Amino acid sequence: MKGLITILAILCLLFTTESVFARGGGNTRANIDRKWREVEAWKKKQDQHFNRIEREAERSLRGIRGQGGPAESIPYPGCRTRP
């Protein structure tokens, strides 16, 4: 009887520690996949933000240049040029 109780106690201990490790950090593949998806979503958001900034800059440059003017004619702030 003592042997049966000892075996059952050891089995219960093994099953509970296995489930604790599975919850805590044993499932690293799922954690890596989740983090990968978060990083990909962040990169996509940054790309969209960068593209929006590029479009705004292109529109403002078109307004400064007029219709087809050269880009070199745009004066830079703080740049001293001779007349």
All heavy atoms as an XYZ file, in Angstrom:
664
protein
N       0.824     -1.192      0.000
C       0.000      0.000      0.000
C       0.873      1.262      0.000
O       0.554      2.212     -0.704
C      -0.917     -0.061      1.226
C      -1.937      1.014      1.255
S      -3.115      0.716     -0.054
C      -4.285      1.910      0.311
N       1.952      1.230      0.836
C       2.838      2.390      0.877
C       3.521      2.590     -0.473
O       3.731      3.717     -0.917
C       3.896      2.212      1.969
C       3.419      2.450      3.342
C       4.579      2.381      4.308
C       4.095      2.688      5.702
N       5.200      2.670      6.648
N       3.843      1.505     -1.135
C       4.489      1.589     -2.451
C       3.558      2.224     -3.487
O       3.981      3.025     -4.324
N       2.285      1.852     -3.435
C       1.303      2.411     -4.369
C       1.115      3.903     -4.142
O       1.069      4.685     -5.098
C      -0.028      1.672     -4.210
C      -1.154      2.116     -5.141
C      -0.771      1.851     -6.589
C      -2.442      1.431     -4.787
N       1.057      4.311     -2.887
C       0.907      5.739     -2.568
C       2.149      6.507     -3.002
O       2.060      7.614     -3.545
C       0.619      5.917     -1.054
C      -0.755      5.339     -0.724
C       0.696      7.379     -0.653
C      -1.078      5.327      0.747
N       3.311      5.918     -2.809
C       4.556      6.573     -3.210
C       4.611      6.749     -4.722
O       4.977      7.820     -5.232
C       5.767      5.740     -2.727
O       5.657      5.497     -1.335
C       7.059      6.457     -3.032
N       4.233      5.721     -5.445
C       4.239      5.790     -6.915
C       3.239      6.840     -7.399
O       3.534      7.644     -8.293
C       3.939      4.405     -7.532
C       5.109      3.455     -7.277
C       3.678      4.522     -9.023
C       4.849      2.032     -7.691
N       2.044      6.860     -6.820
C       1.043      7.861     -7.211
C       1.515      9.276     -6.882
O       1.298     10.207     -7.673
C      -0.293      7.572     -6.517
C      -1.068      6.374     -7.036
C      -2.303      6.131     -6.172
C      -1.453      6.577     -8.482
N       2.170      9.450     -5.749
C       2.678     10.781     -5.378
C       3.751     11.240     -6.360
O       3.782     12.405     -6.782
C       3.233     10.752     -3.962
N       4.648     10.326     -6.758
C       5.699     10.671     -7.722
C       5.091     11.013     -9.079
O       5.491     11.989     -9.729
C       6.724      9.520     -7.831
C       7.528      9.419     -6.532
C       7.657      9.734     -9.011
C       8.442      8.212     -6.472
N       4.110     10.241     -9.512
C       3.448     10.517    -10.798
C       2.737     11.869    -10.776
O       2.815     12.632    -11.748
C       2.464      9.402    -11.148
C       3.087      8.072    -11.578
C       2.000      7.022    -11.784
C       3.890      8.257    -12.852
N       2.055     12.172     -9.689
C       1.381     13.481     -9.579
C       2.395     14.611     -9.611
O       2.178     15.642    -10.258
C       0.569     13.544     -8.290
S      -0.912     12.539     -8.328
N       3.510     14.423     -8.907
C       4.556     15.441     -8.901
C       5.120     15.653    -10.310
O       5.322     16.793    -10.750
C       5.666     15.045     -7.924
C       6.829     16.025     -7.799
C       6.329     17.317     -7.164
C       7.944     15.422     -6.979
N       5.358     14.577    -11.035
C       5.896     14.692    -12.397
C       4.925     15.408    -13.332
O       5.319     16.255    -14.126
C       6.245     13.310    -12.947
C       7.477     12.625    -12.345
C       7.622     11.226    -12.905
C       8.717     13.447    -12.618
N       3.652     15.061    -13.263
C       2.673     15.685    -14.161
C       2.475     17.159    -13.855
O       2.318     17.979    -14.755
C       1.333     14.943    -14.104
C       1.358     13.627    -14.817
C       0.989     12.475    -14.168
C       1.768     13.545    -16.138
C       1.011     11.250    -14.820
C       1.794     12.333    -16.796
C       1.418     11.175    -16.134
N       2.478     17.517    -12.569
C       2.278     18.929    -12.240
C       3.497     19.771    -12.629
O       3.346     20.880    -13.126
C       1.972     19.114    -10.742
O       2.996     18.512     -9.980
C       0.629     18.524    -10.382
N       4.712     19.272    -12.427
C       5.893     20.046    -12.825
C       5.969     20.174    -14.344
O       6.385     21.205    -14.860
C       7.195     19.399    -12.302
O       7.132     17.992    -12.468
C       7.482     19.762    -10.900
N       5.562     19.151    -15.063
C       5.572     19.229    -16.524
C       4.610     20.304    -17.014
O       4.939     21.097    -17.905
C       5.187     17.876    -17.115
C       5.200     17.853    -18.626
C       4.785     16.500    -19.179
O       4.857     15.507    -18.449
O       4.379     16.475    -20.352
N       3.426     20.374    -16.405
C       2.462     21.391    -16.837
C       2.928     22.792    -16.458
O       2.695     23.750    -17.184
C       1.081     21.108    -16.253
O       1.115     21.247    -14.854
N       3.621     22.925    -15.328
C       4.143     24.228    -14.921
C       5.212     24.696    -15.891
O       5.238     25.848    -16.322
C       4.690     24.173    -13.463
C       5.509     25.406    -13.151
C       3.556     24.019    -12.484
N       6.114     23.789    -16.269
C       7.162     24.161    -17.221
C       6.581     24.468    -18.596
O       7.061     25.346    -19.303
C       8.212     23.068    -17.337
C       9.171     23.038    -16.198
C       9.388     21.878    -15.485
C       9.870     24.177    -15.830
C      10.274     21.848    -14.427
C      10.756     24.164    -14.771
C      10.958     22.996    -14.071
N       5.537     23.777    -19.003
C       4.921     24.033    -20.300
C       4.287     25.414    -20.336
O       4.317     26.099    -21.354
C       3.861     22.969    -20.592
N       3.730     25.861    -19.226
C       3.129     27.192    -19.184
C       4.173     28.291    -19.062
O       4.045     29.347    -19.658
C       2.172     27.301    -17.994
C       0.817     26.797    -18.284
C      -0.113     27.128    -17.148
N      -0.709     25.878    -16.711
C      -1.063     25.602    -15.482
N      -0.875     26.474    -14.532
N      -1.589     24.456    -15.181
N       5.193     28.064    -18.286
C       6.160     29.104    -17.948
C       7.020     29.550    -19.114
O       7.104     30.721    -19.437
N       7.711     28.691    -19.762
C       8.593     29.109    -20.832
C       8.972     27.953    -21.724
O       9.794     28.091    -22.613
N       8.398     26.819    -21.478
C       8.726     25.666    -22.292
C       8.202     25.776    -23.709
O       8.686     25.120    -24.608
N       7.221     26.604    -23.918
C       6.624     26.748    -25.242
C       7.287     27.922    -25.970
O       6.639     28.906    -26.327
C       5.117     26.963    -25.091
C       4.393     26.698    -26.388
O       5.012     26.353    -27.383
N       3.089     26.861    -26.375
N       8.571     27.807    -26.195
C       9.323     28.923    -26.773
C       8.959     29.161    -28.227
O       9.046     30.291    -28.699
C      10.829     28.680    -26.650
O      11.148     27.433    -27.269
C      11.258     28.666    -25.203
N       8.568     28.133    -28.968
C       8.219     28.301    -30.381
C       7.029     29.254    -30.519
O       7.038     30.145    -31.370
C       7.905     26.946    -31.007
C       7.497     27.005    -32.438
C       8.630     27.466    -33.292
N       8.191     27.589    -34.666
C       8.955     28.005    -35.620
N      10.192     28.335    -35.385
N       8.495     28.103    -36.843
N       6.025     29.090    -29.681
C       4.861     29.971    -29.737
C       5.251     31.390    -29.351
O       4.763     32.358    -29.938
C       3.753     29.452    -28.821
N       6.133     31.523    -28.359
C       6.582     32.857    -27.955
C       7.375     33.534    -29.063
O       7.223     34.736    -29.301
C       7.434     32.774    -26.689
C       6.633     32.365    -25.482
O       5.418     32.552    -25.445
N       7.294     31.793    -24.506
N       8.223     32.771    -29.737
C       9.003     33.328    -30.846
C       8.084     33.749    -31.982
O       8.250     34.832    -32.561
C      10.050     32.304    -31.326
C      11.123     32.118    -30.254
C      10.673     32.732    -32.646
C      12.076     30.975    -30.526
N       7.093     32.919    -32.310
C       6.143     33.262    -33.376
C       5.356     34.516    -33.033
O       5.136     35.382    -33.878
C       5.179     32.105    -33.628
C       5.855     30.934    -34.317
O       6.948     31.129    -34.898
O       5.287     29.823    -34.274
N       4.928     34.630    -31.778
C       4.171     35.815    -31.358
C       5.025     37.062    -31.465
O       4.588     38.089    -31.993
C       3.678     35.629    -29.920
C       2.877     36.807    -29.393
C       2.508     36.626    -27.930
N       3.637     36.321    -27.077
C       4.514     37.223    -26.621
N       4.384     38.488    -26.947
N       5.516     36.864    -25.848
N       6.266     36.966    -30.996
C       7.163     38.123    -31.069
C       7.454     38.482    -32.524
O       7.526     39.666    -32.876
C       8.466     37.805    -30.321
C       9.343     38.990    -30.135
C       8.671     40.011    -29.248
C       9.611     41.134    -28.944
N       8.988     42.194    -28.190
N       7.619     37.486    -33.392
C       7.863     37.728    -34.813
C       6.695     38.490    -35.432
O       6.897     39.432    -36.194
C       8.089     36.404    -35.528
C       8.363     36.562    -36.982
C       7.480     36.429    -38.013
C       9.609     36.922    -37.582
N       8.091     36.663    -39.198
C       9.399     36.975    -38.976
C      10.872     37.202    -37.081
C      10.410     37.289    -39.863
C      11.879     37.519    -37.967
C      11.648     37.560    -39.333
N       5.480     38.078    -35.118
C       4.304     38.781    -35.650
C       4.250     40.216    -35.154
O       3.884     41.126    -35.902
C       3.026     38.030    -35.278
C       2.823     36.759    -36.073
C       1.450     36.163    -35.844
N       1.208     35.823    -34.448
C       1.477     34.656    -33.900
N       1.987     33.699    -34.615
N       1.203     34.440    -32.619
N       4.602     40.448    -33.881
C       4.625     41.811    -33.352
C       5.652     42.673    -34.081
O       5.376     43.820    -34.420
C       4.952     41.785    -31.855
C       3.849     41.261    -30.982
C       4.275     41.145    -29.524
O       5.401     41.554    -29.183
O       3.471     40.647    -28.726
N       6.831     42.114    -34.324
C       7.882     42.867    -35.013
C       7.475     43.154    -36.454
O       7.686     44.264    -36.963
C       9.230     42.101    -34.954
C      10.258     42.714    -35.883
C       9.751     42.071    -33.530
N       6.886     42.177    -37.128
C       6.433     42.383    -38.509
C       5.349     43.458    -38.576
O       5.355     44.291    -39.486
C       5.920     41.071    -39.110
C       7.004     40.066    -39.398
C       7.966     40.547    -40.464
O       7.520     41.094    -41.479
O       9.182     40.367    -40.268
N       4.433     43.461    -37.627
C       3.387     44.488    -37.602
C       4.007     45.861    -37.358
O       3.603     46.857    -37.979
C       2.354     44.170    -36.528
N       5.006     45.935    -36.475
C       5.682     47.205    -36.213
C       6.414     47.693    -37.454
O       6.351     48.885    -37.789
C       6.654     47.032    -35.053
C       7.430     48.254    -34.744
C       7.022     49.328    -34.008
C       8.755     48.555    -35.181
N       8.020     50.276    -33.961
C       9.096     49.821    -34.671
C       9.695     47.865    -35.948
C      10.327     50.407    -34.917
C      10.915     48.456    -36.188
C      11.219     49.705    -35.665
N       7.104     46.788    -38.152
C       7.824     47.175    -39.369
C       6.859     47.667    -40.445
O       7.137     48.654    -41.133
C       8.637     45.999    -39.896
C       9.898     45.742    -39.090
C      10.591     44.453    -39.439
C      10.940     44.326    -40.885
N      11.683     43.085    -41.177
N       5.712     47.015    -40.573
C       4.722     47.435    -41.562
C       4.198     48.834    -41.228
O       4.059     49.679    -42.111
C       3.573     46.433    -41.591
C       2.533     46.734    -42.631
C       1.450     45.674    -42.637
C       0.385     46.010    -43.648
N      -0.686     45.014    -43.644
N       3.950     49.084    -39.957
C       3.470     50.399    -39.527
C       4.525     51.469    -39.798
O       4.212     52.568    -40.263
C       3.134     50.342    -38.039
C       2.481     51.572    -37.496
C       2.114     51.361    -36.039
C       1.465     52.596    -35.460
N       1.127     52.409    -34.038
N       5.806     51.147    -39.534
C       6.882     52.097    -39.801
C       7.021     52.376    -41.293
O       7.258     53.517    -41.698
C       8.206     51.559    -39.238
C       8.256     51.517    -37.737
C       8.182     52.905    -37.137
O       8.797     53.842    -37.603
N       7.408     53.027    -36.077
N       6.878     51.342    -42.123
C       6.950     51.540    -43.577
C       5.829     52.442    -44.067
O       6.042     53.318    -44.921
C       6.889     50.196    -44.302
C       8.174     49.400    -44.163
O       9.219     50.010    -43.824
O       8.141     48.182    -44.398
N       4.629     52.228    -43.546
C       3.508     53.080    -43.941
C       3.756     54.520    -43.520
O       3.479     55.450    -44.284
C       2.212     52.566    -43.328
C       1.724     51.274    -43.916
C       0.541     50.707    -43.156
O       0.233     51.132    -42.046
N      -0.118     49.724    -43.751
N       4.276     54.711    -42.335
C       4.572     56.061    -41.839
C       5.644     56.715    -42.709
O       5.518     57.888    -43.088
C       5.025     55.975    -40.381
C       5.286     57.300    -39.747
N       4.283     58.204    -39.486
C       6.431     57.880    -39.326
C       4.811     59.288    -38.936
N       6.118     59.105    -38.829
N       6.691     55.972    -43.049
C       7.764     56.498    -43.882
C       7.254     56.856    -45.284
O       7.606     57.899    -45.833
C       8.893     55.477    -43.971
C      10.070     55.956    -44.747
C      10.871     56.969    -44.253
C      10.383     55.401    -45.972
C      11.964     57.414    -44.968
C      11.465     55.842    -46.687
C      12.258     56.848    -46.188
N       6.408     55.998    -45.842
C       5.844     56.287    -47.171
C       4.986     57.549    -47.141
O       4.993     58.330    -48.095
C       5.030     55.098    -47.670
C       5.907     53.929    -48.046
O       7.092     54.091    -48.335
N       5.346     52.738    -48.029
N       4.226     57.738    -46.068
C       3.410     58.940    -45.949
C       4.291     60.186    -45.884
O       4.013     61.194    -46.540
C       2.523     58.854    -44.709
C       1.538     60.005    -44.617
C       0.584     59.868    -43.452
N       1.321     59.973    -42.213
C       1.204     59.126    -41.182
N       0.382     58.116    -41.259
N       1.914     59.286    -40.095
N       5.391     60.114    -45.137
C       6.314     61.246    -45.064
C       6.928     61.528    -46.431
O       7.052     62.693    -46.839
C       7.411     60.972    -44.014
C       6.799     60.995    -42.619
C       8.536     61.987    -44.112
C       7.746     60.555    -41.538
N       7.296     60.473    -47.165
C       7.860     60.659    -48.510
C       6.861     61.334    -49.445
O       7.225     62.219    -50.220
C       8.276     59.321    -49.098
C       9.595     58.816    -48.603
C       9.999     57.547    -49.317
O       9.116     56.761    -49.715
O      11.212     57.350    -49.484
N       5.597     60.904    -49.380
C       4.574     61.523    -50.243
C       4.391     62.993    -49.910
O       4.277     63.841    -50.808
C       3.249     60.772    -50.100
C       3.201     59.453    -50.823
C       1.791     58.908    -50.894
N       1.156     58.805    -49.589
C       1.169     57.719    -48.809
N       1.804     56.650    -49.211
N       0.548     57.715    -47.655
N       4.354     63.321    -48.619
C       4.207     64.717    -48.225
C       5.404     65.549    -48.684
O       5.251     66.677    -49.141
C       4.041     64.825    -46.716
C       2.711     64.307    -46.216
C       2.631     64.295    -44.700
O       3.585     64.764    -44.040
O       1.622     63.806    -44.176
N       6.596     64.990    -48.566
C       7.788     65.708    -49.007
C       7.770     65.913    -50.516
O       8.137     66.992    -51.013
C       9.048     64.944    -48.594
N       7.350     64.920    -51.255
C       7.279     65.044    -52.719
C       6.267     66.111    -53.117
O       6.510     66.913    -54.017
C       6.911     63.695    -53.330
C       6.913     63.697    -54.838
C       8.289     63.972    -55.419
O       9.284     63.574    -54.812
O       8.344     64.617    -56.503
N       5.121     66.130    -52.424
C       4.122     67.163    -52.733
C       4.661     68.561    -52.447
O       4.463     69.483    -53.223
C       2.854     66.934    -51.907
C       1.881     66.016    -52.573
C       0.554     66.019    -51.831
N       0.266     64.624    -51.543
C       0.011     64.116    -50.351
N      -0.030     64.885    -49.301
N      -0.215     62.841    -50.196
N       5.346     68.711    -51.326
C       5.858     70.040    -50.998
C       6.978     70.446    -51.955
O       7.084     71.620    -52.309
C       6.342     70.085    -49.558
O       7.462     69.249    -49.385
N       7.792     69.485    -52.387
C       8.839     69.809    -53.358
C       8.234     70.188    -54.708
O       8.732     71.073    -55.387
C       9.806     68.633    -53.527
C      10.807     68.426    -52.400
C      11.641     67.185    -52.667
C      11.704     69.631    -52.262
N       7.167     69.499    -55.094
C       6.498     69.856    -56.349
C       5.967     71.281    -56.286
O       6.037     72.019    -57.256
C       5.346     68.891    -56.632
C       5.706     67.879    -57.677
C       4.498     67.092    -58.095
N       4.476     65.876    -57.276
C       3.401     65.335    -56.754
N       2.225     65.865    -56.953
N       3.480     64.254    -56.030
N       5.454     71.663    -55.119
C       4.933     73.016    -54.956
C       6.041     74.052    -55.002
O       5.869     75.145    -55.533
N       7.218     73.725    -54.454
C       8.339     74.660    -54.460
C       8.940     74.771    -55.856
O       9.225     75.855    -56.351
C       9.427     74.212    -53.447
C       8.903     74.367    -52.028
C      10.698     75.015    -53.623
C       9.834     73.784    -50.975
N       9.121     73.639    -56.516
C       9.752     73.623    -57.834
C       8.862     74.205    -58.925
O       9.352     74.660    -59.932
C      10.072     72.184    -58.234
C      11.210     71.588    -57.513
C      11.508     70.249    -58.130
N      11.913     69.329    -57.078
C      11.875     68.026    -57.166
N      11.434     67.475    -58.265
N      12.250     67.275    -56.179
N       7.587     74.116    -58.715
C       6.676     74.522    -59.786
C       6.476     73.339    -60.718
O       6.485     72.209    -60.297
N       6.335     73.593    -61.964
C       6.127     72.527    -62.928
C       7.453     72.137    -63.565
O       7.907     72.766    -64.510
C       5.121     72.960    -64.002
C       3.739     73.236    -63.473
C       3.097     71.972    -62.937
O       3.335     70.892    -63.456
N       2.290     72.118    -61.898
N       8.099     71.109    -63.023
C       9.289     70.561    -63.654
C      10.557     71.354    -63.440
O      11.494     71.202    -64.217
N      10.639     72.212    -62.449
C      11.857     72.969    -62.195
C      12.949     72.067    -61.630
O      12.676     71.010    -61.073
N      14.200     72.473    -61.778
C      15.285     71.624    -61.276
C      15.329     71.619    -59.749
O      14.990     72.593    -59.106
C      16.540     72.280    -61.856
C      16.157     73.697    -62.083
C      14.686     73.679    -62.427
N      15.776     70.513    -59.198
C      15.846     70.378    -57.750
C      16.959     71.236    -57.167
O      16.916     71.608    -56.010
C      16.066     68.916    -57.372
N      17.984     71.570    -57.969
C      19.101     72.355    -57.464
C      18.715     73.798    -57.164
O      19.428     74.498    -56.473
C      20.261     72.355    -58.470
C      20.942     71.010    -58.627
C      20.155     70.075    -59.524
O      19.373     70.569    -60.347
O      20.318     68.859    -59.374
N      17.610     74.270    -57.693
C      17.222     75.653    -57.487
C      16.561     75.886    -56.122
O      16.249     77.002    -55.779
C      16.266     76.109    -58.595
O      15.065     75.374    -58.499
N      16.368     74.812    -55.351
C      15.742     74.949    -54.043
C      16.796     75.439    -53.063
O      17.791     74.765    -52.829
C      15.159     73.614    -53.562
C      14.120     73.104    -54.554
C      14.565     73.749    -52.170
C      13.636     71.717    -54.249
N      16.624     76.622    -52.478
C      17.616     77.097    -51.507
C      17.453     76.366    -50.180
O      16.344     76.146    -49.714
C      17.282     78.576    -51.362
C      15.854     78.671    -51.724
C      15.579     77.588    -52.732
N      18.566     75.980    -49.604
C      18.530     75.319    -48.308
C      18.499     76.372    -47.210
O      19.134     77.416    -47.332
C      19.763     74.424    -48.131
C      19.750     73.244    -49.064
C      20.573     73.209    -50.167
C      18.906     72.174    -48.823
C      20.552     72.133    -51.026
C      18.886     71.088    -49.675
C      19.708     71.082    -50.774
O      19.691     70.011    -51.623
N      17.789     76.124    -46.119
C      17.740     77.093    -45.024
C      19.135     77.302    -44.435
O      19.865     76.363    -44.193
C      16.825     76.447    -43.991
C      16.101     75.365    -44.696
C      16.952     74.977    -45.852
N      19.500     78.544    -44.233
C      20.784     78.865    -43.641
C      21.945     78.836    -44.623
O      23.076     79.059    -44.245
N      21.664     78.563    -45.899
C      22.723     78.491    -46.891
C      22.932     79.892    -47.474
O      22.005     80.537    -47.933
C      22.346     77.515    -47.998
S      23.593     77.364    -49.269
N      24.170     80.352    -47.458
C      24.471     81.672    -47.997
C      24.994     81.526    -49.417
O      26.002     80.869    -49.656
C      25.503     82.390    -47.141
C      24.984     82.653    -45.746
C      26.044     83.363    -44.947
N      25.613     83.468    -43.562
C      25.056     84.567    -43.079
N      24.849     85.616    -43.828
N      24.698     84.593    -41.814
N      24.298     82.121    -50.320
C      24.739     82.063    -51.732
C      25.013     83.476    -52.205
O      24.431     84.451    -51.739
C      23.666     81.432    -52.612
O      22.454     82.190    -52.491
C      23.404     79.994    -52.209
N      25.912     83.584    -53.161
C      26.221     84.896    -53.726
C      25.190     85.254    -54.781
O      24.747     84.410    -55.539
C      27.603     84.885    -54.356
C      28.672     84.653    -53.320
C      30.016     84.720    -53.943
N      31.006     84.455    -52.906
C      32.288     84.454    -53.103
N      32.769     84.676    -54.302
N      33.113     84.212    -52.122
N      24.839     86.540    -54.872
C      23.841     86.952    -55.865
C      24.384     86.917    -57.281
O      25.479     86.931    -57.590
C      23.474     88.380    -55.470
C      24.461     88.822    -54.452
C      25.196     87.618    -53.990
